[in-house]
Amino acid sequence: MNFTRRDTLILAAAASALSLCGVVTAQAAEGDVVDVAKLMAPAGDIPDKVQGNPDAPVTVIEYASPTCPHCAQFHNEVYEPFKAAYVDTGKVKFILRPFVRNVLDAAIFMLAEAAGPEQYNNVLATYFRTQNNWGTSATPRDAIFDIAKQLGFTQESFDTALTNQALFTGMEAQRDQALDEFGMTGTPTFYVNGKTLSGAKTLEQLAAEIDPLVPADFVAPAATTEQPAAGAMAPATDTMAPANTMAPANTMAPATDSMAPAPAQQ
């Protein structure tokens, strides 16, 4: 899904959650390599959720938006076989980073953070899987809340999650870095050891980039580990597992954006 800079700098809840946007004028081309040091130092003070072997020879970073149909396609169809082939085998360290295109993206990432590290990935996977339901709803906040209840949220914990102004500000900073420093042109965008791969990718396309980077003598560790400080991403399941860690924060400034009805999918 491509976007204009105006689209990304204004969290326009009135815009269709699943609509396609224009292309920015200054952009990174497919295959461009970004500064890896900068890439591994994300803005916004939001710890990366690292999945897999921290010493893997290949690092794959995905910038994704919950309202992006191509992101949903990747996570619904490609992610699990990708994880089995590369993350679970210790070849790849995988990081998913928020890219907030609109207020609905922000809300869902806020819910994932509030659910805690063990449920973070499951919350995102659930919303990707149900994107056509809440993403085209005339009352998206209600639709998102209905799904959140099945994930274990109460009205109180839901409202608290959506008033985490510090997280909202951090996600904006992370988005701006992706635009300004990495030249991102759309979601999803993958970085494979710093190499830019734009748009939806198949397992075969990812394999073509990853396989040459894995040493021929690579031996998978006995058990891959996840970096504790970054928070583990629990595998998504077909059912909506309850989130167990959603204690309200003591100090959360109110978010300035509200979720207005989104028009039907174009």
C-alpha positions as CSV (number, residue, x, y, z in Angstrom):
1,M,0.0,0.0,0.0
2,N,1.6,3.3,-1.1
3,F,1.0,6.6,0.6
4,T,1.7,10.3,0.3
5,R,3.5,12.2,3.0
6,R,0.3,14.2,3.7
7,D,-1.5,10.9,4.3
8,T,1.1,9.8,6.8
9,L,1.4,13.1,8.7
10,I,-2.3,13.5,9.2
11,L,-4.1,10.7,11.0
12,A,-7.3,11.2,9.1
13,A,-9.9,8.9,10.6
14,A,-12.3,10.0,7.9
15,A,-10.2,8.4,5.2
16,S,-11.1,4.9,4.2
17,A,-9.1,2.4,6.2
18,L,-8.5,0.1,3.3
19,S,-8.1,2.7,0.5
20,L,-5.0,2.9,-1.7
21,C,-3.0,6.1,-1.5
22,G,-0.7,8.0,-3.8
23,V,3.1,7.5,-4.1
24,V,5.6,9.9,-2.5
25,T,7.9,11.8,-4.8
26,A,11.2,11.0,-2.9
27,Q,11.4,7.3,-2.4
28,A,13.8,4.4,-2.0
29,A,14.0,2.0,-4.9
30,E,13.5,-1.7,-4.6
31,G,16.8,-3.2,-3.6
32,D,18.3,-0.1,-2.1
33,V,20.4,-0.7,1.0
34,V,19.8,1.6,4.0
35,D,22.2,2.4,6.8
36,V,22.0,-0.7,9.0
37,A,23.2,1.2,12.1
38,K,20.3,3.7,11.7
39,L,17.9,0.9,10.9
40,M,18.8,-0.9,14.1
41,A,18.3,2.3,16.1
42,P,14.5,2.9,15.7
43,A,13.2,6.3,16.7
44,G,10.3,6.8,19.2
45,D,11.7,4.9,22.2
46,I,9.6,1.8,21.4
47,P,11.5,-1.4,22.1
48,D,11.6,-3.8,19.2
49,K,9.6,-7.0,19.5
50,V,12.3,-9.4,18.4
51,Q,11.4,-12.9,17.4
52,G,13.9,-15.7,16.9
53,N,17.6,-16.2,17.3
54,P,19.2,-12.9,18.4
55,D,22.4,-14.0,16.7
56,A,20.8,-15.1,13.4
57,P,22.8,-14.3,10.3
58,V,19.8,-12.5,8.8
59,T,17.7,-9.8,10.2
60,V,14.3,-9.1,8.6
61,I,12.4,-6.0,9.7
62,E,8.9,-5.4,8.5
63,Y,7.1,-2.0,8.7
64,A,3.4,-2.8,8.7
65,S,0.0,-1.1,9.1
66,P,-3.0,-3.0,10.4
67,T,-5.3,-1.2,7.8
68,C,-3.0,-2.2,4.9
69,P,-4.6,-5.1,2.8
70,H,-1.2,-6.2,1.6
71,C,0.1,-6.4,5.2
72,A,-2.9,-8.5,6.1
73,Q,-2.3,-10.8,3.1
74,F,1.3,-11.4,4.2
75,H,0.4,-12.1,7.8
76,N,-2.6,-14.3,6.9
77,E,-0.9,-16.3,4.2
78,V,2.9,-16.0,4.2
79,Y,4.0,-15.3,7.8
80,E,3.5,-18.7,9.4
81,P,5.4,-20.7,6.7
82,F,8.1,-17.9,6.7
83,K,8.4,-18.2,10.5
84,A,8.6,-22.0,10.3
85,A,11.3,-22.0,7.6
86,Y,13.5,-19.2,8.9
87,V,12.6,-17.8,12.3
88,D,12.1,-21.1,14.1
89,T,15.2,-22.6,12.5
90,G,17.4,-19.8,13.8
91,K,18.3,-18.4,10.4
92,V,16.3,-15.1,10.8
93,K,15.7,-12.6,13.5
94,F,12.4,-11.0,12.7
95,I,11.1,-7.6,13.9
96,L,7.7,-6.1,13.1
97,R,7.6,-2.3,13.5
98,P,4.5,-0.1,13.6
99,F,3.8,2.2,10.7
100,V,0.7,4.3,11.6
101,R,-1.1,5.5,8.5
102,N,-4.2,6.5,10.3
103,V,-5.8,6.5,13.7
104,L,-7.1,2.9,13.3
105,D,-3.5,1.7,12.9
106,A,-2.5,3.6,16.0
107,A,-5.4,2.1,18.0
108,I,-4.6,-1.5,17.1
109,F,-0.9,-1.1,17.9
110,M,-1.8,0.5,21.2
111,L,-4.0,-2.5,22.0
112,A,-1.2,-4.9,21.2
113,E,1.2,-3.0,23.5
114,A,-1.3,-3.0,26.3
115,A,-1.9,-6.7,26.0
116,G,1.7,-7.4,26.9
117,P,4.6,-9.1,25.2
118,E,3.2,-12.6,25.3
119,Q,0.0,-11.5,23.5
120,Y,1.4,-8.8,21.3
121,N,1.7,-10.9,18.2
122,N,-1.6,-12.6,18.7
123,V,-3.5,-9.3,19.0
124,L,-2.0,-8.1,15.7
125,A,-2.6,-11.4,14.0
126,T,-6.2,-11.3,15.1
127,Y,-6.8,-7.9,13.7
128,F,-5.1,-8.8,10.4
129,R,-7.3,-11.8,10.2
130,T,-10.5,-9.8,10.8
131,Q,-9.4,-6.7,8.8
132,N,-12.4,-6.9,6.4
133,N,-14.8,-6.7,9.4
134,W,-13.5,-3.8,11.4
135,G,-11.7,-2.0,8.5
136,T,-14.9,-1.4,6.6
137,S,-17.3,-0.9,9.5
138,A,-19.3,2.3,9.7
139,T,-18.4,2.3,13.4
140,P,-14.8,1.1,13.5
141,R,-14.2,1.9,17.2
142,D,-17.1,-0.4,18.1
143,A,-15.9,-3.1,15.8
144,I,-12.4,-2.9,17.1
145,F,-13.7,-3.1,20.7
146,D,-15.9,-6.1,19.9
147,I,-12.8,-8.0,18.8
148,A,-10.8,-6.6,21.8
149,K,-13.3,-8.1,24.2
150,Q,-12.7,-11.6,22.7
151,L,-9.0,-10.9,23.4
152,G,-9.6,-10.3,27.0
153,F,-10.0,-6.5,27.1
154,T,-12.6,-4.8,29.3
155,Q,-14.1,-1.4,28.5
156,E,-11.7,0.1,31.1
157,S,-8.5,-1.6,29.8
158,F,-9.6,-0.8,26.2
159,D,-10.1,2.9,27.0
160,T,-6.8,3.0,28.9
161,A,-4.9,1.5,26.0
162,L,-6.2,4.1,23.6
163,T,-5.0,7.0,25.8
164,N,-1.4,6.1,25.8
165,Q,-0.1,9.4,24.4
166,A,3.6,8.5,24.9
167,L,3.2,5.5,22.8
168,F,1.2,7.4,20.1
169,T,4.0,10.0,20.0
170,G,6.6,7.3,19.7
171,M,4.9,5.6,16.8
172,E,4.7,9.0,15.0
173,A,8.5,9.4,15.5
174,Q,9.1,5.9,14.2
175,R,6.9,6.6,11.1
176,D,8.8,9.9,10.4
177,Q,12.1,8.1,10.7
178,A,11.0,5.5,8.1
179,L,10.0,8.3,5.7
180,D,12.9,10.7,6.3
181,E,15.8,8.3,6.8
182,F,14.8,5.1,4.9
183,G,12.7,6.6,2.1
184,M,9.8,4.2,2.7
185,T,7.2,4.3,0.0
186,G,4.5,2.0,1.3
187,T,3.5,-0.9,3.5
188,P,4.5,-3.5,3.9
189,T,8.2,-2.7,3.5
190,F,10.8,-5.3,4.5
191,Y,14.5,-4.8,5.2
192,V,16.6,-7.9,4.8
193,N,20.0,-7.1,6.3
194,G,19.3,-3.5,5.3
195,K,18.1,-4.3,1.7
196,T,14.7,-2.7,0.8
197,L,11.9,-4.9,-0.3
198,S,8.7,-3.0,-1.0
199,G,5.2,-4.4,-1.1
200,A,3.7,-7.8,-0.5
201,K,6.2,-10.6,-0.9
202,T,5.7,-14.3,-1.3
203,L,7.7,-16.9,0.7
204,E,9.7,-17.6,-2.5
205,Q,10.6,-14.0,-3.0
206,L,11.8,-13.7,0.6
207,A,13.7,-17.0,0.3
208,A,15.5,-15.7,-2.7
209,E,16.9,-12.8,-0.7
210,I,17.5,-14.7,2.6
211,D,19.0,-18.0,1.4
212,P,22.2,-16.4,0.0
213,L,22.9,-14.7,3.3
214,V,22.8,-17.8,5.4
215,P,26.3,-19.4,5.6
216,A,26.5,-22.9,4.1
217,D,27.9,-24.2,7.4
218,F,25.1,-22.6,9.5
219,V,24.0,-24.7,12.4
220,A,20.8,-23.8,14.1
221,P,21.1,-23.2,17.9
222,A,19.6,-25.9,20.1
223,A,16.8,-23.5,21.1
224,T,16.2,-20.1,19.6
225,T,15.8,-17.3,22.1
226,E,14.1,-13.9,22.1
227,Q,15.6,-10.8,23.6
228,P,13.8,-10.3,26.9
229,A,14.1,-6.5,26.9
230,A,12.3,-6.3,23.5
231,G,9.4,-8.5,24.5
232,A,8.6,-11.9,22.9
233,M,6.0,-12.2,20.2
234,A,3.8,-15.2,20.9
235,P,2.7,-17.2,17.9
236,A,-0.8,-16.3,16.7
237,T,-3.4,-19.0,17.0
238,D,-6.7,-19.5,15.1
239,T,-8.6,-18.6,18.2
240,M,-8.6,-15.3,20.0
241,A,-6.6,-16.1,23.2
242,P,-7.3,-13.8,26.2
243,A,-4.7,-11.2,27.0
244,N,-3.5,-11.7,30.5
245,T,-1.4,-8.5,31.1
246,M,-3.5,-5.4,30.6
247,A,-3.0,-3.4,33.9
248,P,-3.8,0.2,33.3
249,A,-0.8,2.6,33.3
250,N,-0.7,5.1,36.1
251,T,-0.1,8.1,34.0
252,M,-1.4,8.2,30.4
253,A,-2.2,11.6,28.8
254,P,-5.4,11.5,26.7
255,A,-4.9,10.9,23.0
256,T,-5.9,13.8,20.8
257,D,-7.4,11.8,17.9
258,S,-10.8,10.0,17.9
259,M,-11.9,7.2,15.7
260,A,-14.6,8.5,13.3
261,P,-16.5,6.2,11.0
262,A,-14.6,4.9,8.0
263,P,-16.3,4.8,4.6
264,A,-16.8,1.4,3.0
265,Q,-13.9,-0.2,1.2
266,Q,-13.3,1.1,-2.3
